[in-house]
């Protein structure tokens, strides 16, 4: 038997010979430490142990061939020695590269051929030895990858866990400093081959490794994302469900209120939150305690809304949001193939609902057109349908502006007819109105005037959820199309003539978004630096006249303005002539006043027409008129001081002359002001044309970001009633773009917001018990009185009160009389009349 030769090569004998004493026996770890210190001095012992290892392997294979059922009956000691020697050689392999060059092949061959027949302990030791060789870079991971994948499906949990963690950690360690694309592609190809195979167990292990590496952002590329998405078409339903669950797991984003709890972290991550010091000071120091409390609450709501907006803006930039569905190479083919499988499969309802959500998410994310999807959803749109809110959320997610409204209209009408009617439950009406609002936010062309007015009437409902949903619908259409609403529901919209885009219409950006904020900021700085630049000045007029090209601008500005000026001068001449003819009569003075009023009316009409041409002139005209009034008042005072001895008729003449002079000054100022305005507009247009080809620097983009944050802060303050100079009624919510809506996941719980769900008996009992926690144990009222720890009651005090002297004497007399009667009765006993007398 080969078993007889084994003792000649035992580790104990080798270690004893290494120390020089036959009686001294040491363990393998001690020999291992000595070999690491002096590799050349222990080569002979290494060869002896190597021969012992080979003989043990040969013996074990012979035993496995003879007894195919199990080798643990007679080979327990052999298995233990073989495992210890394998770990020993794996530790000392870097010090003996030539002698142990074929060790990985021996261990790998033993695991490859007899992995299922090996005992569990020996199998674990051999796997650990092979992992150690891979970590020491004696063998490459690509050469042992297939073996480690096979070891995960033999049914040993410890080996399965060991092989899985080794693959994941080895790939993570390999890509820690830099990514080696060549090695990554080799490993990915091995895993992709296993994933596409028909055997379920191997495909499942490969899919688990891919998902783990993708979740850890080690293999975060297009190839891995597409391989995970293509696993949805695997023949095994388990792998398909796992792939769909993984894709939907990315969509379960955290709620916005959860991140608001950590205010310090948000403030550190979002430094763009800008609030004026005045608002913060008012909220903390001005007003009574009640008003300060309200202001502080408003300020907190403003901060939360601003954080929410900034999170949305960062999500829109694509830095935070990610899903493997975004990296699909053929999203249209993926959606069509998965939808065809959905139509043919016989899986349970939960699986079909998951497939439905993935298809809807892909359609909304990539703006796909899958016209058969909406009639398929229409069959399940019923209030009594199981998980109907999830189904409606998928329907909303599949709507975008590239879908023809005619394809979604039957589904839209089905939702309205099934959910929103007078005999429906309030919960169903609220859900239906919320779904209508979300769909109209994406496809506004579905709504018509009659339907909207019918849905808006639910704002008078006594149910809170229904009225809130109807009012949110009103708020939406105030922004996108106010003309569909009744006049009393329109409020004060920002743009009364707003209309939704036609189907296929797109807005093309002609400049950098937010570049106009830089111009506004520059103009505001210019106004702040020179406050007197807006007022009319004669020096400016002279400069304009001397400037080249200014006269041409004034002459060729508008013929209508010249005609207006000529008409006004003619009216002045007529007015002055009428005044000269009628100076002596008071009645004529009244007539002249009436004529002047008519002339003023004509001037007002002319100015109104000019205002229609240029609306911005009105403010400057009013300022100029006020200045002229001040100068006229000053001149009136001078004339009164110089001409005190003149008669009333001469003063009337002076007043008339002043009126004509005032009108002349007004006309001249009006003409020059119009010329200034037009010249400024032309210069601004030229400047904008020059800036169109300007290249913005990094500082400009930072400034644009700051100005956007300030604008959003002002809008948030105005929405909560804290802004200065803002009309809160005219401020509505910010309409998200189609890209923002496609990235945003529709939460089914938001569709049934503010709905009071009927509680079960267990939940009601929990609420009752929660209300009893602060109470004491129930006791009767008399028991509570008996345990009274205070003083005596009023009745007890009356019993102890001292009586007056007369009452005490009367009581004492009564007691004496009662005692006498008792004594008389006690001595005699009446026995009745004698019968014999």
Secondary structure, DSSP 8 states (H G I E B T S, - for coil): -GGGGGGGG-HHHHHHHHHT-SS----HHHHHHHHHH-TGGGHHHHHHHHHHHHHHHHHHHHHHHH-SS-STTT-HHHHHHHHHHHHHHHHHGGG-TTTTTTHHHHHHHHHHHHTTTS-HHHHHHHHHHHHHHHHTTSS-HHHHHHHHHHHTTSS-HHHHHHHHHHHHHHHHHHTSSS--HHHHHHHHHHHHHHHHSS-HHHHHHHHHHHHHHHHTTSS-SHHHHHHHHHGGG-SSHHHHHHHHHHHHHHH----HHHHHS-HHHHHHH-TT----HHHHHHHHHSS-HHHHHHHHHHHHHHHHHHHHHHHHHHHHTTSS---GGGG-S-HHHHHHHHHHHHHH----HHHHHHHHHHHHHHHHHHT---THHHHHHHTT--TTSTTHHHHHHHHHHT--TTS-HHHHHHHHHHHHHHHSSTTS-HHHHHHHHHHHHHHHHH-GGG--HHHHHHHHGGGG-SSHHHHHHHHHHHHHHHHH-GGGS-HHHH-S-S-TT-----TT------S-TTHHHHHHHHHHHHHHH-GGGSS--HHHHHHHHHSTTHHHHHHTS-HHHHHHHHHHHHHHHHHHHHHHHTSS-HHHHHHHHHHHHHHHHHHHHHHHHHHHH-TTHHHHHHHHHHHHHHHHHHHHHHHHHH-TTS-HHHHHHHHHHHHHHHHHHHHHHHHHHHHHHHHHHHHHHHHHHHHHT----HHHHHHHHHHHHHHHHHHHHHHTT--SS--TTT-------HHHHHHS---HHHHTTT------HHHHHHHHHHHTTTS-----HHHHHHT--S---HHHHHHHS---HHHHHHHHHHHHHHHHHHHHHHH-------S--
